[in-house]
Amino acid sequence: MRRIALIVNPYSSGVTLAGVERVKAVLERSGVVDVQPTKASGHATELAATAARDHDAVVVFSGDGTYNEAINADVDGTPFGFVPGGGASVFPRGLGMPRDPVASAIRIADALNADRARTVDLGRVNGRRFCFSAGIGFDAETVRRVDSRGRTADGRRASNLVFAGTIVRLLAARKLQLDPILSVDGYGDAAFLFVATGRPYTYAGPVALHLVRGTPETSGLSFVAAREVRPFEVPSLLMHMARGTPHRDARLLSAQGLDRLEAHSEEPLPLHVDGEDLGDVTHAVFEAEHAVLNVLV
């Protein structure tokens, strides 16, 4: 009989006690399920490392931050499933999973019963893995500002509307102007840097936002960086970034299919991975890790 570890972040916006019971019931079609709630920041890494040693599969029901913690464990080929439980849940959606937790759990159970998994690429920056996105500068500062608001009374993070409002306030505070503050090796100076693993960088509701649109065979990292941002340029820059067509705009630096990318700055700048603040850096090394995670899909 299979043993399945179900790691749950009870504070993720889409996770409820009833939802956990429904997901557990579905997974029990494939084996014995051990529910393991996270208790603090970083706990999912510890839980995933332990579960990978004594379980046949690890399923994570949470938001993107907890997925990030889990994939940073030493999992040694153990298959993982990801159930959407956050406000965006970019990673499982990028893997083609339904937004409904029960529907995703059904697909994971079916994959377990069929012994079906596939390997996917991840990214790494300064030693920290990321599922789908990382960035220096503007978007990382947004993450930090939202985190500084704290959590709601029930322990949940701010909503996507708060993220959107924070972005607007940051742009307004700078009068919609961003100057070059970092250097992307081999490409030039930029006001900020967005890096993705090839999956959507994020979602605007049901719409996937790709930094650069590649072919299905494209692997490795992609990036977009604005040389500088002036008020009148914001709408067109956002349009190209939302459509994944930065190559059509000379004001944007971009590339895809990269195995490595380095960036430097004179002053410390905020860095994030998958929406998690990693503090300030003056040097970042981004690397692609090919086919390193077995995923139940």
Buried (B, 14 or more C-beta within 10 A) or exposed (E): EEEBBBBBBBBBBBBEEEBBEBBBEBBEEBBEBBBBBBEEEEBBBBBBBBBBEEBBBBBBBBBBBBBBBBBBBEBEEBBBBBBBBBBBBBBBBBBEBBBEBEEBBBBBBBBBEEEEBEEBBBBBBBEBBBBBBBBBBBBBBBBBBBBEEEEEEEEBBBEBEBBEEBBEEBBEEEEBEBEBBBBBEEBEBBBBBBBBBBBBBBBEEEEBBBBBEBEEEEBBBBBBBBBBBBEEBBEEBEEBBBEBBBBEBEBBBBBBBBEEBEBBBEEEBBBBBBBBBBEBBBEBBBBBBEEBBBBBB
